[in-house]
Amino acid sequence: MLFFPMLSRDDIRRIALAQPEAYEADHFGMPSFRVGKKIFCTIHQDQPRTMLKLDVEDQRNLPRTRRA
Protein backbone atom coordinates (compact mmCIF):
# COMPACT_ATOMS: atom_id res chain seq x y z
CA MET A 1 0.00 0.00 0.00
CA LEU A 2 1.26 3.47 -0.86
CA PHE A 3 1.02 6.39 1.52
CA PHE A 4 1.18 9.99 0.39
CA PRO A 5 1.83 12.94 2.70
CA MET A 6 -1.17 15.20 3.25
CA LEU A 7 -0.85 18.70 1.93
CA SER A 8 -2.66 21.56 3.60
CA ARG A 9 -4.90 23.92 1.63
CA ASP A 10 -2.17 26.54 1.99
CA ASP A 11 0.42 24.12 0.55
CA ILE A 12 -1.82 23.39 -2.44
CA ARG A 13 -2.50 27.09 -3.00
CA ARG A 14 1.22 27.93 -2.83
CA ILE A 15 2.16 25.16 -5.29
CA ALA A 16 -0.68 25.99 -7.70
CA LEU A 17 0.13 29.70 -7.73
CA ALA A 18 3.82 28.92 -8.33
CA GLN A 19 2.92 27.66 -11.83
CA PRO A 20 3.66 30.11 -14.64
CA GLU A 21 0.74 32.50 -15.28
CA ALA A 22 -1.47 30.78 -12.67
CA TYR A 23 -4.11 32.74 -10.80
CA GLU A 24 -6.84 31.96 -8.27
CA ALA A 25 -10.57 32.50 -8.95
CA ASP A 26 -13.85 31.36 -7.42
CA HIS A 27 -15.54 28.29 -8.93
CA PHE A 28 -18.99 27.59 -7.43
CA GLY A 29 -17.86 28.77 -4.01
CA MET A 30 -14.51 26.98 -3.95
CA PRO A 31 -11.03 28.16 -4.85
CA SER A 32 -9.88 27.23 -8.33
CA PHE A 33 -6.52 27.74 -9.97
CA ARG A 34 -6.30 28.57 -13.64
CA VAL A 35 -3.97 29.32 -16.49
CA GLY A 36 -5.44 31.05 -19.51
CA LYS A 37 -9.02 30.71 -18.17
CA LYS A 38 -8.64 26.90 -17.90
CA ILE A 39 -9.01 25.32 -14.47
CA PHE A 40 -6.24 22.93 -13.47
CA CYS A 41 -6.98 22.58 -9.75
CA THR A 42 -9.82 23.11 -7.28
CA ILE A 43 -9.90 22.86 -3.49
CA HIS A 44 -13.15 21.61 -1.96
CA GLN A 45 -14.14 23.55 1.13
CA ASP A 46 -16.54 21.05 2.75
CA GLN A 47 -14.41 17.91 2.26
CA PRO A 48 -10.70 17.10 2.47
CA ARG A 49 -10.49 16.82 -1.32
CA THR A 50 -8.58 18.51 -4.11
CA MET A 51 -9.09 18.02 -7.84
CA LEU A 52 -6.06 18.21 -10.09
CA LYS A 53 -6.37 17.88 -13.88
CA LEU A 54 -3.59 15.89 -15.48
CA ASP A 55 -2.88 15.19 -19.12
CA VAL A 56 -3.05 11.57 -20.34
CA GLU A 57 0.71 10.99 -20.09
CA ASP A 58 0.85 12.20 -16.49
CA GLN A 59 -2.17 10.04 -15.62
CA ARG A 60 -0.37 6.97 -16.98
CA ASN A 61 2.64 7.76 -14.79
CA LEU A 62 0.64 7.75 -11.56
CA PRO A 63 1.02 4.68 -9.38
CA ARG A 64 -2.07 2.48 -9.31
CA THR A 65 -3.56 2.20 -5.84
CA ARG A 66 -6.57 0.42 -4.43
CA ARG A 67 -8.81 1.89 -1.81
CA ALA A 68 -9.53 -0.21 1.24
C-alpha positions in Angstrom: 0.0 0.0 0.0 1.3 3.5 -0.9 1.0 6.4 1.5 1.2 10.0 0.4 1.8 12.9 2.7 -1.2 15.2 3.2 -0.9 18.7 1.9 -2.7 21.6 3.6 -4.9 23.9 1.6 -2.2 26.5 2.0 0.4 24.1 0.5 -1.8 23.4 -2.4 -2.5 27.1 -3.0 1.2 27.9 -2.8 2.2 25.2 -5.3 -0.7 26.0 -7.7 0.1 29.7 -7.7 3.8 28.9 -8.3 2.9 27.7 -11.8 3.7 30.1 -14.6 0.7 32.5 -15.3 -1.5 30.8 -12.7 -4.1 32.7 -10.8 -6.8 32.0 -8.3 -10.6 32.5 -8.9 -13.8 31.4 -7.4 -15.5 28.3 -8.9 -19.0 27.6 -7.4 -17.9 28.8 -4.0 -14.5 27.0 -3.9 -11.0 28.2 -4.9 -9.9 27.2 -8.3 -6.5 27.7 -10.0 -6.3 28.6 -13.6 -4.0 29.3 -16.5 -5.4 31.1 -19.5 -9.0 30.7 -18.2 -8.6 26.9 -17.9 -9.0 25.3 -14.5 -6.2 22.9 -13.5 -7.0 22.6 -9.8 -9.8 23.1 -7.3 -9.9 22.9 -3.5 -13.2 21.6 -2.0 -14.1 23.5 1.1 -16.5 21.1 2.7 -14.4 17.9 2.3 -10.7 17.1 2.5 -10.5 16.8 -1.3 -8.6 18.5 -4.1 -9.1 18.0 -7.8 -6.1 18.2 -10.1 -6.4 17.9 -13.9 -3.6 15.9 -15.5 -2.9 15.2 -19.1 -3.0 11.6 -20.3 0.7 11.0 -20.1 0.8 12.2 -16.5 -2.2 10.0 -15.6 -0.4 7.0 -17.0 2.6 7.8 -14.8 0.6 7.8 -11.6 1.0 4.7 -9.4 -2.1 2.5 -9.3 -3.6 2.2 -5.8 -6.6 0.4 -4.4 -8.8 1.9 -1.8 -9.5 -0.2 1.2 
